[in-house]
């Protein structure tokens, strides 16, 4: 659970969030995209691991359980990296690099998507 007792548990990120919930959209994800994310994100569901193959920019990643509660965070994940399956994760939210710090995201928060 988060260390900060003043932590806002429910949080909305004021970005356009696209949902990738078909085989094709989950498979493609953000691969081959030239421009970095700006005030937008990609919510991949179901999904509990990701790779950064064929990516052209770093991203921040939030792994969420079925209640959209953050179970793992990765800052500034670089292209050509892999993330092993996260046991409690049901979906992944890919965001612009720096968003985890900007919005002070922490494990235990619930995201309103």
NORRA-V917020 format. One line per field, one symbol per residue. ss: DSSP state (2 for helix, 1 for strand, 0 for the rest). psi: psi as a letter, one per 30 degrees, with the letter a starting at -180 (. if undefined). burial: + if it has 24 or more other ideal C-beta (glycine too) atoms within 12 Angstrom, else -. A space follows every 10 residues. Layout:
# NORRA-V917020
ss->???
psi->???
burial->???
This chain:
# NORRA-V917020
ss->0000000001 1000011111 0022222200 0000000001 1111100001 1000000011 1111000011 1111111000 0110000000 1111110022 2200000001 100
psi->lkejfgkjek kkkhlkjkkj gleeeeeebg kfkeklkjhl lkjjklkgll lgkglglllk kkkkafggkk fkkjkhklkg lkklkjegkf lkjklkkfee eeghklkflk kj.
burial->---------- +-+-+-++-+ -----+--++ +-----+--- +++++-++++ ++--+-++++ +++++--+++ ++++--+--- --+--+--++ +++++++-++ --+-++++++ +-+
